Amino acid sequence: VQLQASGGGLVQAGGSLRLSCAASGRTISNYTMGWFRQPPGKEREFVSATRWSGGIIYYASYADSVKGRFTISRDNANNLVFLLMNSLKPEDTAVYYCAIAGAPGNVRVGNNYDYWGQGTLVTVSS
């Protein structure tokens, strides 16, 4: 399984970016897809996830710090996951990683994810 994250860049505070994650080697429709980030000098943290319910519904989860500003979505037909980030703040500056979880578990815990993308850098200037 390979994950390729893209869409990062430099943006001013208050701006928007949309990150994309392209998966290959596994159809993502039945799996949880997550976004994590690692700010400079800090540990990796959960950002958002979209979890398969077992049917046609997918549940979205967000870290409190991004709730109301970020939106996760997925395009199962094309094996893509997106993270739309609005009202960006300097504290959102980080390397953003997408990941796929192979088994049910706490979507906020990185150890529950099997494969990770290489990361894409988001820099928000004040």
N, C-alpha and C positions, 0 to 999 in steps of 0.2 A: 504494500500500500504506500502510495506517495501522495503527499499533500503539498501544494504550492500556494503560498500566500502572496498576495500582491495588493497594490493600491496605496501603500504608505507614501509619506512625503512630508513636506514642510507646509504648515498652514498657520495662519494667524488665529489667535484666540477668538472664539465665536464662529469660526468657520466649520466646514464639514469635509469629511472624507468617507469614501466607501471602500472597505477592504473586501477582497475576494479570496476565496480558498477553493482551489480546484483539486479534486480527488481523483486518483486513478488506482486501479487494482482492486477496488471494492465499490460496490454500489452503496451509496450512503443512505438510501431511503429508510433502512431499518435500523439506523444507528444514531446515537447521540453525537452531535458535532459541537465542539466548543471553541471559544476564543479565550485565550489567556494573554497576559501582557507582563513584561518585565521592565519596570522603570529603571533608569540608570542607578546603579548602586543598591538596588533593592531586589527582593525575591519575586519570583513569578507569582502572579495573582490571577484569580478567576475574573473574567469580564462578562461572558454571556455563553449560553448554550441553548441548543434546540434539541429536544429529546423526543424520540418516537414513542407514541403511546401504545403501540401495538395495533393500531387501526389507521385511521386517516388523519388523526389529530397529532400535531406536534406541539409540545409545551416549550415555551421560552422562559429562560431564567436570566436574571441580570444581577450583577453586583450592585449594591446600593449606590455606589459612587457614580454609576453610569445610567441608572434607571431613569427613564424619561428623556434621555438624550441619545442613547444608542438603541438600534433596532437590529435584531438578528433575523435573517431569512434564509431560505434554502430553495434551490432549484434542483429537485431530485433527478429530473430528466437529464440534466446536464452535469450532474455530480458537482454542484457548486453550492457554496455557503457564502453568505455576505454578512458584513457588519457595517451598517450605516451609522456613522458617528456625526452627530450634530452638536452644536454649541460646545465645541471643543475648548478645553482648558489647558493651560500649561502643564498641569498635573497629569494630563492624559498622555504626555510624552513617554514613549516606551517602545520596545520591540513587541509587536503583536504576533502571536502564534495561533494557528488553528490546529485542532486535534480531533481525532475520531476515537470514540470509545467502543470497544468490542463487546462489552457486557454491561448489564444494568448496574448502576451504582450512583453515588453522589456526584452529580454533574459538576459540582464546584471543586472537586478534588482532582488535581492533576494526575495523581497516580492511577486513576481509573481510566485514563486514556491510553490507547495502545500505540498510536502513531501520531507524529507531530510534523508540522511543516517547518520550514527553515526560518520563518519569521520575516516580518516586514516592519521597517522603522517608521514610526509616526512621531513627528516633532511639531509641537505647538508652541509658537512664539507669543510672548505677551505684548 
